[in-house]
Amino acid sequence: MTVDEARLDLQRRQRLGMVEAVWGQHKSSEQIASILRSMRAAGELALVTRVSPDKAVAVMDALPTVEWHRDAGCLTDGSLPNPSQDVRVGVLSGGTSDRRVAAEAELSLQVHGVATKVLLDVGVAGLHRLLAVLPSLQPLDVIIACAGMEGALPTVLAGLVPQPVIGVPVSVGYGVSAGGRAALDGMLASCAPGLTVVNIDNGYGAAMAALRILQGRGV
């Protein structure tokens, strides 16, 4: 694959207000480095998702200015914008095993200058943990909720808070959890009205849904 074959969307920021994101999982380190050089030449901030540690090291060897965000499993190239003064988006996770997906959502918003409030391990297995943080969610405009197992956290949240809630099923769980499919099905079948759901492990997609909501409000 060459950069020409990749057909980079270098006008996405101007068209949608979103930084172009590169899927790194099925690209080699050489391909990622080549794409990053092209984006740098165009003056575009770059975000690469789903990058393994060994691949990240190889890319950084080729391009020392690239930054590795270990928790999120992502690379960035270029100066990240200063975060907004007001925290507008909450990123919650059912357990600490959902950290990578939550961190991907957090970083994807950070790349757009959106400040976040991150609360991990507030799943419904210990409902008191979620109830304890509800007051801190009141000032927020949007909430992203990442959960594996049966994926109950977004449903519970959507029944308790008035803000838009974006559910992210996570591929964490035993047996019938089926790599996040049980959480996805549970969120899609939620009885909480208005719950939005993205695909399994798609922290980036949840962040972009939140960004669209903020842009629609003129935030």
C-alpha positions as CSV (number, residue, x, y, z in Angstrom):
1,M,0.0,0.0,0.0
2,T,1.3,3.4,-0.9
3,V,0.2,6.8,0.4
4,D,-1.7,7.4,-2.9
5,E,-3.6,4.2,-2.4
6,A,-4.6,5.3,1.1
7,R,-6.5,8.3,-0.3
8,L,-6.0,10.4,2.8
9,D,-8.9,12.7,3.7
10,L,-6.9,15.9,4.3
11,Q,-10.0,18.1,4.1
12,R,-11.9,16.4,6.8
13,R,-11.0,19.0,9.4
14,Q,-12.3,21.8,7.1
15,R,-15.4,19.8,6.0
16,L,-16.5,18.2,9.3
17,G,-14.3,19.8,12.0
18,M,-12.7,16.4,12.6
19,V,-9.0,15.4,12.3
20,E,-8.4,12.6,9.9
21,A,-7.8,9.3,11.8
22,V,-5.7,6.4,10.5
23,W,-6.5,2.8,11.4
24,G,-3.2,1.3,12.4
25,Q,-4.0,-2.3,13.3
26,H,-3.7,-3.7,9.8
27,K,-1.0,-1.4,8.5
28,S,2.8,-2.0,8.8
29,S,5.0,0.5,10.7
30,E,6.4,1.5,7.3
31,Q,3.0,2.3,5.9
32,I,2.0,4.3,9.0
33,A,5.2,6.3,8.9
34,S,4.7,7.0,5.2
35,I,1.1,8.2,5.8
36,L,2.3,10.4,8.7
37,R,4.9,12.0,6.5
38,S,2.2,12.9,4.0
39,M,0.0,14.3,6.7
40,R,2.8,16.3,8.2
41,A,3.6,17.8,4.7
42,A,0.0,18.9,4.4
43,G,0.2,20.5,7.8
44,E,-2.4,18.2,9.4
45,L,-2.4,16.8,12.9
46,A,-2.4,13.0,12.8
47,L,-4.1,10.4,14.9
48,V,-3.4,6.7,14.4
49,T,-5.6,4.2,16.3
50,R,-5.1,0.6,17.2
51,V,-1.3,0.5,17.3
52,S,0.6,-2.2,19.1
53,P,3.6,-1.3,21.3
54,D,6.2,-2.9,19.0
55,K,4.7,-1.2,15.9
56,A,4.7,2.2,17.8
57,V,8.4,1.8,18.6
58,A,9.2,1.2,14.9
59,V,7.2,4.2,13.8
60,M,8.9,6.4,16.4
61,D,12.3,5.2,15.3
62,A,11.5,6.4,11.8
63,L,9.7,9.6,13.0
64,P,11.1,10.8,16.4
65,T,8.4,13.5,16.7
66,V,5.6,11.0,16.9
67,E,4.1,10.5,20.3
68,W,2.9,7.2,21.7
69,H,-0.2,7.1,24.0
70,R,0.2,3.7,25.6
71,D,-3.2,3.6,27.4
72,A,-5.1,4.5,24.3
73,G,-2.9,2.3,21.9
74,C,-2.7,5.4,19.6
75,L,0.0,7.6,18.0
76,T,-0.2,11.3,17.3
77,D,2.0,13.5,15.2
78,G,1.8,17.3,15.6
79,S,1.0,19.6,18.5
80,L,-2.2,18.8,20.3
81,P,-4.5,21.9,20.8
82,N,-4.9,23.4,24.2
83,P,-8.0,21.9,25.9
84,S,-11.1,24.0,26.3
85,Q,-11.5,25.7,29.7
86,D,-14.8,23.9,30.3
87,V,-15.0,20.1,30.6
88,R,-17.9,19.1,28.3
89,V,-17.6,15.4,27.9
90,G,-17.5,12.6,30.5
91,V,-15.8,9.3,29.7
92,L,-16.9,6.5,32.0
93,S,-16.0,2.8,32.1
94,G,-17.6,-0.1,33.8
95,G,-14.2,-1.5,34.9
96,T,-10.5,-0.9,34.6
97,S,-10.3,-3.5,31.9
98,D,-12.2,-1.1,29.7
99,R,-9.4,1.5,30.0
100,R,-8.0,1.2,26.5
101,V,-11.3,2.0,24.8
102,A,-12.0,4.8,27.3
103,A,-8.5,6.2,26.7
104,E,-9.0,6.1,22.9
105,A,-12.2,8.2,23.3
106,E,-10.4,10.6,25.7
107,L,-7.5,11.1,23.3
108,S,-9.7,11.4,20.2
109,L,-11.5,14.3,22.0
110,Q,-8.2,15.8,23.2
111,V,-7.0,16.0,19.6
112,H,-9.9,18.3,19.0
113,G,-9.3,20.5,22.0
114,V,-12.2,19.0,24.0
115,A,-11.5,18.5,27.7
116,T,-12.9,15.4,29.3
117,K,-13.7,14.1,32.8
118,V,-12.6,10.4,33.0
119,L,-14.1,8.1,35.6
120,L,-13.1,4.5,35.5
121,D,-14.4,1.5,37.3
122,V,-18.0,2.8,38.0
123,G,-19.8,-0.2,36.7
124,V,-23.1,-1.6,37.9
125,A,-21.5,-4.5,39.7
126,G,-21.0,-2.0,42.5
127,L,-23.9,0.5,41.8
128,H,-22.9,2.7,44.7
129,R,-19.7,3.7,42.8
130,L,-21.8,5.1,39.9
131,L,-24.3,6.8,42.2
132,A,-21.4,8.5,44.1
133,V,-20.2,10.2,40.9
134,L,-23.6,11.3,39.5
135,P,-23.3,14.9,40.9
136,S,-20.0,15.4,39.1
137,L,-21.7,14.5,35.8
138,Q,-24.4,17.3,36.0
139,P,-22.3,20.1,34.3
140,L,-21.4,17.9,31.3
141,D,-22.9,18.1,27.9
142,V,-22.3,14.5,26.7
143,I,-21.4,11.2,28.4
144,I,-19.6,8.3,26.8
145,A,-20.0,5.0,28.7
146,C,-17.7,2.1,27.9
147,A,-18.7,-1.4,29.3
148,G,-18.0,-5.0,28.6
149,M,-19.7,-8.1,30.1
150,E,-23.5,-7.5,29.7
151,G,-22.9,-3.8,28.9
152,A,-25.4,-2.5,31.5
153,L,-23.6,0.8,32.4
154,P,-24.9,3.0,29.5
155,T,-28.5,1.8,30.0
156,V,-28.4,2.6,33.7
157,L,-26.8,6.0,33.0
158,A,-29.4,6.9,30.4
159,G,-32.1,6.2,32.9
160,L,-30.5,8.6,35.5
161,V,-29.1,11.6,33.6
162,P,-30.7,13.9,31.0
163,Q,-27.6,14.3,28.8
164,P,-27.0,12.4,25.6
165,V,-25.3,9.0,26.5
166,I,-23.2,7.2,24.0
167,G,-22.6,3.5,24.8
168,V,-19.5,1.7,23.7
169,P,-19.6,-2.1,24.1
170,V,-16.2,-3.5,25.0
171,S,-14.8,-6.9,24.1
172,V,-14.3,-7.9,27.8
173,G,-16.1,-10.8,29.4
174,Y,-16.4,-14.6,29.8
175,G,-17.9,-17.1,27.4
176,V,-21.2,-15.9,26.1
177,S,-19.9,-12.3,26.2
178,A,-18.6,-13.3,22.8
179,G,-16.0,-10.6,22.4
180,G,-18.3,-7.7,23.1
181,R,-21.4,-9.0,21.2
182,A,-23.4,-9.5,24.3
183,A,-22.7,-6.0,25.4
184,L,-23.5,-4.6,22.0
185,D,-26.8,-6.5,21.8
186,G,-27.7,-5.4,25.3
187,M,-27.1,-1.8,24.6
188,L,-29.0,-2.0,21.3
189,A,-31.9,-3.6,23.1
190,S,-31.8,-1.1,25.9
191,C,-35.1,0.2,27.4
192,A,-33.6,3.6,28.1
193,P,-34.9,6.0,25.5
194,G,-32.4,7.8,23.3
195,L,-29.3,5.8,24.1
196,T,-26.8,6.0,21.3
197,V,-24.6,3.0,20.6
198,V,-21.4,2.6,18.6
199,N,-19.6,-0.5,17.5
200,I,-17.5,-2.8,19.7
201,D,-14.4,-1.1,21.2
202,N,-15.0,2.0,19.0
203,G,-13.8,4.7,21.4
204,Y,-12.9,6.9,18.5
205,G,-16.4,6.6,17.0
206,A,-18.0,7.5,20.3
207,A,-15.7,10.5,20.6
208,M,-16.7,11.7,17.1
209,A,-20.4,11.3,17.9
210,A,-19.8,13.4,21.0
211,L,-18.0,16.0,19.0
212,R,-20.9,16.2,16.5
213,I,-23.3,16.9,19.4
214,L,-21.0,19.6,20.7
215,Q,-20.6,21.2,17.3
216,G,-24.4,21.1,16.8
217,R,-24.7,23.1,20.0
218,G,-22.1,25.5,18.9
219,V,-19.8,24.5,21.8
